């Protein structure tokens, strides 16, 4: 309960800070929406424009883009600090958080809020409205639901990649590259572009949890597909937290040995 209260206090603090500079909020939001529209249009023209099944692919593409932008944008806007976990570890900003009784991951998450990410959220909901307007109410509803699974996948990715500096010296650059590569794979309509073998390879990457499995569940919303998707996302989060825990013990142990010496 205290953690929830702390989260709301942090959100209020970030919101008040953003209200004090409304032009920054507006410019960042509009800039992100324009950027997303350019990427969306470019991918559509490159991959699907003129294809005989373009109508169906339009719906798939709108759903995929809505799911990813809502999941990604919500994380960065509300708990954006997770994106910078590797940086916190490298620069020593995590150490003061370890001296409090709070969960260090929670403190990292609420420490930042990305203003432009609001543009991602708006873009995603605009796509949801477009799906409803085109008559695909069920797909719109499923897209919103499985954005939760995608969000859990991205959260797991942030924690897993952010833990790399625990094990690799100056590993934050590698962590950021890892996150950006998986974001690109998630945005890319891999479920309709790659062959069966390509999809099997993708299942071995975090993009499976952030994009491929949720989209498969949206297309084939059976109880089994939905359970597999949600279960896999939660398992990925568990593994990521375990890796962070292992790295944190290693980090604390090395600090303890340095103090003794």
C-alpha positions as CSV (number, residue, x, y, z in Angstrom):
1,X,0.0,0.0,0.0
2,X,2.9,2.4,0.9
3,X,4.4,1.6,-2.5
4,X,1.2,2.6,-4.3
5,X,1.1,5.8,-2.3
6,X,4.7,6.5,-3.2
7,X,4.0,5.9,-6.9
8,X,1.1,8.4,-6.8
9,X,3.2,11.0,-5.0
10,X,5.9,10.6,-7.6
11,X,3.4,11.0,-10.4
12,X,2.0,14.1,-8.8
13,X,5.5,15.6,-8.5
14,X,6.4,14.9,-12.1
15,X,3.0,16.2,-13.3
16,X,3.5,19.4,-11.3
17,X,7.0,19.8,-12.8
18,X,5.6,19.4,-16.3
19,X,2.8,21.9,-15.7
20,X,5.4,24.5,-14.7
21,X,6.7,24.3,-18.3
22,X,3.7,23.7,-20.5
23,X,5.5,24.6,-23.8
24,X,8.0,21.8,-23.2
25,X,5.1,19.4,-22.6
26,X,3.2,20.5,-25.7
27,X,6.3,20.6,-28.0
28,X,7.5,17.2,-26.8
29,X,4.1,15.6,-27.2
30,X,3.5,17.0,-30.7
31,X,7.1,16.1,-31.8
32,X,6.6,12.5,-30.7
33,X,3.3,12.2,-32.5
34,X,4.8,13.6,-35.7
35,X,7.8,11.2,-35.4
36,X,5.4,8.2,-34.9
37,X,3.3,9.2,-37.8
38,X,6.3,9.4,-40.1
39,X,7.6,6.0,-39.0
40,X,4.1,4.5,-39.3
41,X,3.6,5.9,-42.8
42,X,7.1,4.9,-43.9
43,X,6.7,1.3,-42.8
44,X,3.3,1.1,-44.4
45,X,4.4,2.4,-47.8
46,X,7.5,0.2,-47.7
47,X,5.8,-3.1,-46.6
48,X,2.1,-3.1,-47.4
49,X,1.0,-0.4,-49.8
50,X,-0.5,-1.9,-53.0
51,X,-0.5,-5.5,-51.6
52,X,-3.7,-7.5,-52.4
53,X,-4.5,-8.1,-48.8
54,X,-3.7,-4.5,-47.8
55,X,-7.1,-4.0,-46.1
56,X,-6.4,-6.7,-43.5
57,X,-2.8,-5.7,-43.1
58,X,-4.0,-2.1,-42.3
59,X,-5.9,-3.4,-39.3
60,X,-3.0,-5.6,-38.2
61,X,-0.6,-2.6,-38.5
62,X,-2.9,-0.2,-36.6
63,X,-3.4,-2.7,-33.8
64,X,0.4,-3.5,-33.6
65,X,1.3,0.2,-33.5
66,X,-1.4,1.0,-31.0
67,X,-0.3,-1.8,-28.6
68,X,3.4,-0.9,-28.8
69,X,2.9,2.9,-28.4
70,X,0.5,2.6,-25.5
71,X,2.7,0.0,-23.7
72,X,6.0,1.8,-24.3
73,X,4.6,5.3,-23.8
74,X,2.9,4.4,-20.5
75,X,6.1,3.0,-19.0
76,X,8.2,6.0,-20.0
77,X,5.6,8.5,-18.9
78,X,4.7,7.0,-15.5
79,X,7.8,5.0,-14.5
80,X,10.4,6.3,-16.9
81,X,13.3,5.6,-14.6
82,X,13.4,1.9,-15.6
83,X,14.6,3.0,-19.0
84,X,17.8,4.5,-17.3
85,X,18.5,1.6,-14.9
86,X,21.8,0.8,-16.5
87,X,22.9,4.4,-16.3
88,X,21.9,4.6,-12.6
89,X,24.1,1.5,-11.9
90,X,27.1,2.8,-13.9
91,X,27.0,6.3,-12.4
92,X,26.5,5.2,-8.8
93,X,23.0,6.7,-8.5
94,X,21.6,3.3,-7.4
95,X,23.7,3.2,-4.3
96,X,21.8,5.8,-2.3
97,X,18.5,4.0,-3.0
98,X,19.9,0.8,-1.4
99,X,20.2,2.6,2.0
100,X,16.4,3.0,2.2
101,X,13.8,0.4,3.2
102,X,12.1,0.9,-0.2
103,X,12.4,-1.5,-3.1
104,X,15.3,-0.1,-5.2
105,X,13.6,-1.0,-8.5
106,X,10.5,0.9,-7.4
107,X,12.7,4.0,-6.6
108,X,14.4,3.7,-9.9
109,X,11.1,3.5,-11.8
110,X,9.5,6.6,-10.2
111,X,12.6,8.7,-10.4
112,X,11.9,9.9,-14.0
113,X,9.0,10.7,-16.3
114,X,9.5,11.3,-20.0
115,X,7.3,14.1,-21.3
116,X,7.4,13.2,-25.0
117,X,6.1,9.7,-24.1
118,X,2.7,11.3,-23.7
119,X,2.7,11.6,-27.5
120,X,3.2,7.8,-27.8
121,X,0.1,7.3,-25.6
122,X,-2.0,9.7,-27.6
123,X,-0.9,8.1,-30.8
124,X,-1.8,4.7,-29.5
125,X,-5.3,5.7,-28.5
126,X,-5.8,7.5,-31.8
127,X,-5.1,4.1,-33.5
128,X,-7.6,2.5,-31.2
129,X,-10.2,5.1,-32.2
130,X,-9.4,4.4,-35.8
131,X,-10.0,0.7,-35.3
132,X,-13.3,1.4,-33.7
133,X,-14.3,3.8,-36.5
134,X,-13.4,1.1,-39.1
135,X,-15.8,-1.3,-37.3
136,X,-13.2,-3.5,-35.6
137,X,-14.4,-3.1,-32.1
138,X,-13.2,-6.5,-30.9
139,X,-9.7,-6.0,-32.2
140,X,-9.6,-2.6,-30.5
141,X,-10.6,-4.1,-27.2
142,X,-8.1,-6.9,-27.5
143,X,-5.4,-4.5,-28.4
144,X,-6.0,-2.5,-25.2
145,X,-6.0,-5.6,-23.1
146,X,-2.8,-7.1,-24.6
147,X,-1.0,-3.8,-24.4
148,X,-0.8,-4.8,-20.7
149,X,1.2,-8.0,-21.7
150,X,3.4,-5.9,-24.0
151,X,4.0,-3.4,-21.2
152,X,5.1,-6.2,-18.9
153,X,7.4,-7.4,-21.6
154,X,9.0,-3.9,-22.0
155,X,9.3,-3.5,-18.2
156,X,11.1,-6.9,-18.1
157,X,13.3,-5.8,-21.0
158,X,14.3,-2.6,-19.2
159,X,15.2,-4.5,-16.0
160,X,17.0,-7.2,-17.8
161,X,19.0,-4.9,-20.1
162,X,19.6,-2.4,-17.3
163,X,21.2,-5.2,-15.2
164,X,24.0,-5.7,-17.8
165,X,26.3,-3.1,-16.1
166,X,26.3,-5.4,-13.0
167,X,28.1,-8.0,-15.1
168,X,29.8,-6.0,-17.8
169,X,32.0,-3.0,-17.3
170,X,30.6,0.1,-19.0
171,X,27.6,-2.1,-20.0
172,X,25.0,0.7,-20.3
173,X,25.8,1.3,-23.9
174,X,25.2,-2.4,-24.6
175,X,22.0,-2.2,-22.6
176,X,20.7,0.7,-24.6
177,X,21.5,-1.0,-27.9
178,X,19.7,-4.1,-26.7
179,X,16.6,-2.1,-25.8
180,X,16.6,-0.1,-29.1
181,X,17.0,-3.3,-31.2
182,X,14.1,-5.0,-29.5
183,X,11.9,-1.9,-29.8
184,X,12.6,-1.9,-33.6
185,X,11.8,-5.6,-33.8
186,X,8.6,-5.0,-31.8
187,X,7.4,-2.1,-34.0
188,X,8.3,-4.0,-37.2
189,X,5.3,-6.2,-38.3
190,X,7.4,-9.3,-38.0
191,X,4.4,-11.5,-37.7
192,X,3.5,-10.7,-41.3
193,X,6.9,-10.3,-42.8
194,X,9.1,-13.0,-41.5
195,X,8.9,-16.7,-42.5
196,X,8.2,-19.4,-40.1
197,X,11.9,-19.8,-39.4
198,X,12.2,-16.1,-38.8
199,X,9.4,-16.2,-36.3
200,X,11.1,-19.1,-34.4
201,X,14.2,-17.0,-34.1
202,X,12.2,-14.0,-32.9
203,X,10.7,-16.2,-30.2
204,X,14.2,-16.4,-28.7
205,X,14.3,-12.6,-28.3
206,X,12.5,-10.2,-25.9
207,X,10.5,-9.0,-29.0
208,X,8.5,-12.2,-28.6
209,X,7.1,-10.9,-25.3
210,X,6.6,-7.3,-26.4
211,X,5.2,-7.8,-29.9
212,X,4.9,-11.2,-31.5
213,X,3.0,-13.2,-28.8
214,X,0.6,-10.4,-27.9
215,X,-0.2,-9.8,-31.6
216,X,-0.8,-13.5,-32.1
217,X,-3.1,-13.5,-29.1
218,X,-5.0,-10.5,-30.6
219,X,-5.4,-12.3,-33.9
220,X,-6.3,-15.7,-32.4
221,X,-7.9,-14.8,-29.0
222,X,-8.3,-18.3,-27.7
223,X,-8.0,-19.0,-24.0
224,X,-4.8,-20.9,-24.6
225,X,-3.2,-18.1,-26.6
226,X,-4.2,-15.5,-24.1
227,X,-2.9,-17.6,-21.2
228,X,0.4,-18.4,-22.9
229,X,0.9,-14.7,-23.7
230,X,0.2,-13.4,-20.2
231,X,2.0,-16.3,-18.6
232,X,5.1,-15.8,-20.8
233,X,5.2,-12.0,-20.0
234,X,5.0,-12.7,-16.3
235,X,7.7,-15.4,-16.5
236,X,9.9,-12.9,-18.4
237,X,9.4,-10.3,-15.6
238,X,10.3,-12.9,-13.0
239,X,13.5,-13.9,-14.8
240,X,14.4,-10.2,-15.3
241,X,13.9,-9.5,-11.6
242,X,16.0,-12.6,-10.6
243,X,18.8,-11.4,-12.9
244,X,18.6,-8.0,-11.3
245,X,18.7,-9.6,-7.8
246,X,21.8,-11.6,-8.7
247,X,23.5,-8.6,-10.1
248,X,22.6,-6.5,-7.1
249,X,24.1,-9.1,-4.7
250,X,27.3,-9.2,-6.8
251,X,27.4,-5.4,-6.7
252,X,26.9,-5.2,-2.9
253,X,29.4,-8.0,-2.4
254,X,32.1,-6.2,-4.4
255,X,31.4,-2.9,-2.6
256,X,31.7,-4.7,0.8
257,X,35.0,-6.2,-0.2
258,X,36.3,-2.8,-1.3
259,X,35.3,-1.3,2.0
260,X,37.2,-4.0,3.9
261,X,40.3,-3.4,1.8
